[in-house]
Amino acid sequence: MRCVIARFPFDLIKSEVEQSMSGISPEPVTGVSVSIGRRVYPVMQVGEVITKQDRRDFTSGEMRRALTRLGFTCHDAPPPAPATPAPATSAPATRADGDAWRW
């Protein structure tokens, strides 16, 4: 299938994309991702591998559109991890004789 990515035309075939990504371990997913086989890759990593271009040359939207047209399942960015609450503060510091610090 002919796709335009970063103003360059590419003739992509689903099986060739799968073959290109077969020996590559997925990076941690922080944005839009795509399922290829049993693995989930960031779309920007897949784009870099199949186009041999720098990631700054194309957008995740371009890659998502091209990969969806090829029949891959794309996923939205994962929700941000919940912030860990700050540890509870303990009682004010005291001196050895039991008096609280006086300022």
DOROPA-702108 format. One record per atom (N, C-alpha, C, CB): residue in three letters; x, y negated, z. Coordinates in steps of 0.001 Angstrom, whole numbers, padded with zeros to 6 digits, always signed. Atoms other than C-alpha are relative to their C-alpha. Glycine has a CB too. Layout:
N
ALAXYZ...
This chain:
103
MET+000843+001160+000000MET+000000+000000+000000MET+000899-001236+000000MET-000965+000010+001215ARG-000793+001225+000109ARG+001340-003409-000924ARG-000418-000977+001090ARG-000164-000645-001402CYS+000241+000943-001091CYS+001664-005774+002054CYS+001001-001141-000115CYS+000112+000702+001392VAL-000885+001149-000011VAL+003122-009254+002295VAL+000326-000315+001459VAL-000648-001231-000726ILE-000467+000278-001352ILE+005194-009786+005423ILE+001132-001005-000118ILE+000464+001310+000741ALA-000999+001080+000043ALA+007188-012994+005940ALA+000256-000441-001439ALA+001323+000457+000657ARG-000031+000453+001390ARG+006400-014027+002341ARG+000721+000960-000948ARG+000656-001344-000069PHE-000622-000991+000871PHE+008018-010847+000959PHE-000956+001169-000180PHE+001359+000482+000579PRO+000883-001150+000221PRO+006028-008040-000674PRO+000706+001314+000357PRO-000475+000036-001467PHE-000521-001317-000348PHE+006520-004507+000675PHE-001012+001043-000434PHE+000297+000110+001525ASP+000840-001143+000320ASP+005153-001231-000633ASP+000182+001005+001123ASP+000360+000621-001403LEU-000095-000852-001179LEU+004463+000668+002568LEU-000932+001188-000125LEU-000321-000791+001264ILE+000781-001230-000027ILE+003226+004224+002947ILE+000022+000502+001435ILE+000565+001081-001005LYS+000122-000415-001392LYS+001988+005573+006279LYS+001041+001051+000377LYS-001393+000538+000260SER-000952-001069-000320SER+004170+008694+006139SER+001441-000532+000063SER-000099+001128-001044GLU-001346+000576-000036GLU+007277+006589+005418GLU+000226-000808+001278GLU+000230-000889-001228VAL-000101+000739-001257VAL+006559+004348+008410VAL+000207+000988+001146VAL-001272-000871+000241GLU-000152-001026-001042GLU+006144+007445+010605GLU+001400+000592-000013GLU-001037+001114-000186GLN-001338-000568+000128GLN+009409+008859+009283GLN+001059-001002+000468GLN+000269+000420-001457SER-000965+001024-000410SER+011257+005567+009838SER+000063-000142+001515SER-000354-001342-000628MET+000060+000195-001450MET+010133+005404+013471MET+000247+001288+000782MET-001344-000572+000384SER-000087-001285-000693SER+010631+009113+014271SER+001203+000100+000935SER+000059+001116-001008GLY-001178-000142-000852GLY+014151+008818+015701GLY+000265-001192+000889GLY+001192+000247-000837ILE-000209+001239-000743ILE+013677+005486+017449ILE-000829+000027+001278ILE-000368-001233-000865SER+000727+000019-001263SER+012769+005201+021109SER-000701-001349+000161SER+000958+000270+001193PRO+000768+001239-000133PRO+010074+002631+021915PRO+000575-000917+001073PRO-001450+000316+000319GLU-000378+001000-000992GLU+010956-000577+023702GLU-001190-000214+000934GLU+000436-001346-000681PRO+001152+000293-000872PRO+008832-001711+026658PRO-001005-000907-000710PRO+000470-000663+001317VAL+001057+000759+000672VAL+005509-003080+025432VAL-000374-001206+000847VAL-001245+000890-000263THR+000400+001222-000686THR+004870-006694+026382THR-001062-000760-000779THR+001206-000890+000231GLY+000976+000685+000843GLY+002622-007781+023513GLY-000835+001007-000752GLY+000692-000951-000978VAL+000806-000885+000842VAL+000649-006223+020686VAL+000814+001249-000313VAL-000445-000719-001315SER-000700-001264+000233SER+001508-002553+020195SER-000758+000850-001013SER+000176+000774+001319VAL+000582-000898+000985VAL+000848+000248+017718VAL+000338+001436+000387VAL+000515-000329-001433SER-000226-001422-000256SER+000452+004004+018169SER+000476+000661-001278SER-001285+000689+000530ILE-000551-000752+001129ILE+002664+006012+015831ILE+000365+001369+000544ILE+001254-000729-000655GLY-000184-001337-000562GLY+002489+009725+016481GLY-000492-000012+001439GLY+001495+000451-000077ARG+000369-000009-001419ARG+002463+010228+020246ARG+000639-001152+000762ARG+000401+001320+000637ARG-000694+001107-000651ARG+004438+007061+020965ARG-000697-001331-000273ARG+001451-000063-000471VAL+000551+001344+000150VAL+003426+003431+021431VAL+001176-000968-000101VAL-000954-000375+001201TYR-001089+000938+000280TYR+005749+000806+019937TYR-000527-001427-000039TYR+000692+000349-001333PRO+000374+001395+000266PRO+005675-002985+020015PRO-000025-000227-001516PRO+000997-000995+000698VAL+000092+000194+001452VAL+004568-004140+016546VAL+001222-000729-000546VAL-001269-000781-000351MET-001184+000718+000475MET+007581-006443+016313MET+001182+000952-000198MET+000380-001113+000988GLN-001054-000992+000176GLN+009954-003488+016777GLN-000229+000790-001281GLN+000062+000947+001210VAL+000325-000741+001219VAL+008172-001547+014036VAL+000271-000873-001224VAL-001479+000468+000017GLY-000236+000911+001119GLY+008268-004588+011759GLY+001465-000170-000311GLY-000604-001339+000286GLU-001439+000156+000210GLU+011984-005021+012261GLU+000602+001237-000665GLU+000705-000273+001332VAL-000534-001242+000561VAL+012667-001373+011440VAL-000433+000191-001454VAL-000451+001196+000840ILE+000466-000326+001353ILE+010481-001059+008346ILE+000302-001090-001020ILE-001481+000260+000022THR-000300+001059+000963THR+011222-004470+006807THR+001479-000345-000060THR-000786-001236+000337LYS-001432+000321-000105LYS+014895-004719+007881LYS+000215-001517+000063LYS+000777+000598-001201GLN-000089+001446-000187GLN+014226-008383+008716GLN+000069-000291+001494GLN-001213-000733-000658ASP-000035+000439-001383ASP+014806-010297+011910ASP-001420-000231+000502ASP+000845-001279+000145ARG+001343+000147-000570ARG+011818-010414+014246ARG-000516-001432-000068ARG-000002+000466+001436ARG+000422+001399+000068ARG+011773-014191+014050ARG-000561-000375-001365ARG+001161-000905+000336ASP+000443+000307+001359ASP+010934-013994+010332ASP-001475+000309-000252ASP+000835+000763-000980PHE+001404-000354+000199PHE+007413-012579+010758PHE-000727-000078+001332PHE-000139+001416-000619THR+000804+000092-001217THR+004557-012694+013238THR-000592+001360+000356THR-001120-001041-000169SER+000645-001247-000415SER+002905-009964+015252SER-001336+000163-000726SER-000210+000024+001538GLY+001260-000073+000747GLY-000334-010844+013434GLY+000182+000597-001380GLY-000614-001375-000123GLU-000292-000575+001324GLU+001223-010065+010050GLU+000226+001499+000103GLU+001235-000677-000629MET-000296-001431-000155MET+002517-006729+011317MET-001244+000771+000412MET+001115+000213+001036ARG+001220-000675-000434ARG-000728-005855+013046ARG-000945+000219-001178ARG-000701-000811+001099ARG+000872-000101+001174ARG-002706-006549+009865ARG+000504+001089-000955ARG-000080-001360-000734ALA-000565-000991+000925ALA-000319-004457+007719ALA-000129+001413+000567ALA+001479-000318-000293LEU+000062-001339-000600LEU-000208-001524+010169LEU-001432+000500+000115LEU+000654-000006+001377THR+001409-000395-000052THR-003985-001522+010590THR-000481+000427-001383THR-000872-001157+000536ARG+000390-000376+001369ARG-004438-001443+006803ARG+000577+001356-000397ARG+000460-001071-000996LEU-000596-001312+000286LEU-002111+001582+006701LEU-000686+001125+000768LEU+001484-000015+000337GLY+000733-001020-000740GLY-004357+003382+009197GLY+000514+000257+001404GLY+000030+001261-000753PHE-000496-000163-001361PHE-002433+002978+012457PHE-000932-000723+000971PHE+001451-000538+000127THR+000815+000630-001038THR-004171+002067+015712THR+000847-001013+000746THR-000582+001058+000978CYS-000707+001069-000713CYS-003054-001264+017156CYS-000745-000330+001275CYS+000147-001263-000885HIS+000555+000308-001310HIS-003600-002330+020753HIS+000372-001431+000374HIS+000510+001005+001070ASP-000289+001347-000496ASP-003845-005771+022329ASP+001072+000064+001078ASP-001280-000672+000551ALA-001020+000080-001044ALA-001254-006950+024799ALA-000570+000539+001306ALA+000499-001459+000181PRO+000500-000509-001280PRO-001501-005184+028163PRO-000273-001161+000950PRO+001012+000989+000633PRO+000280+001092-000945PRO-003007-007268+030971PRO+001204-000233+000906PRO-001259+000316+000852PRO-001150+000262-000865PRO-000461-008994+033182PRO-000131+000754+001312PRO+000145-001503+000267ALA-000002-000727-001270ALA+000531-007105+036296ALA-000464-000939+001109ALA+001417+000577+000317PRO+000453+000878-001089PRO-001159-008406+039431PRO+001186-000460+000837PRO-001034+000724+000894ALA-001079+000545-000816ALA+001028-010644+041510ALA-000001+000687+001355ALA-000143-001534+000163THR-000097-000631-001311THR+002304-009017+044657THR-000162-001075+001059THR+001353+000757+000172PRO+000204+001026-001030PRO+001136-010866+047742PRO+001285-000227+000792PRO-001149+000405+000951ALA-001168+000333-000807ALA+003732-012647+049818ALA-000103+000740+001325ALA+000115-001540+000227PRO+000059-000716-001285PRO+004702-010765+052966PRO-000531-000930+001089PRO+001405+000548+000395ALA+000575+000785-001097ALA+002861-011898+056056ALA+001128-000556+000866ALA-000977+000867+000857THR-001033+000598-000857THR+004856-014282+058192THR-000181+000490+001415THR-000053-001548-000048SER+000041-000473-001380SER+005734-013155+061647SER-000142-001194+000935SER+001271+000821+000347ALA+000115+001048-001006ALA+005435-015139+064849ALA+001218-000913-000075ALA-000142+000606+001417PRO-001140+000912+000058PRO+007666-018197+065185PRO+001184+000546+000791PRO-000394-001380+000531ALA-001218-000472-000654ALA+011228-017572+066164ALA+000044-000492+001445ALA+001252-000474-000770THR-000109+000379-001410THR+011849-017594+069887THR+001421+000199+000482THR-000978+000814+000867ARG-001330-000146-000587ARG+014925-017969+071985ARG-000010+001162+000962ARG+000446-001296+000715ALA-000131-001135-000909ALA+016197-015294+074307ALA-000764-000222+001299ALA+001464+000262+000303ASP+000714+000252-001252ASP+014595-017015+077281ASP-001515-000109-000215ASP+000526-001280+000649GLY+001422-000046+000274GLY+011182-016867+075543GLY-000595-001307-000492GLY-000709+000419+001209ASP+000537+001275+000479ASP+010782-020536+074628ASP+000026-000052-001520ASP+000795-001178+000585ALA+000014+000190+001447ALA+009779-021381+071077ALA+000986-001099-000368ALA-001428-000350-000505TRP-000926+001048+000446TRP+012139-023511+069060TRP-000668-001356+000087TRP+000481+000264-001440ARG+000530+001356-000084ARG+011639-027161+069730ARG+000774-000876-000964ARG+000086-000556+001452TRP-000649+000880+000985TRP+012336-029669+067025TRP+000038-001361+000510TRP-000693+000021-001331
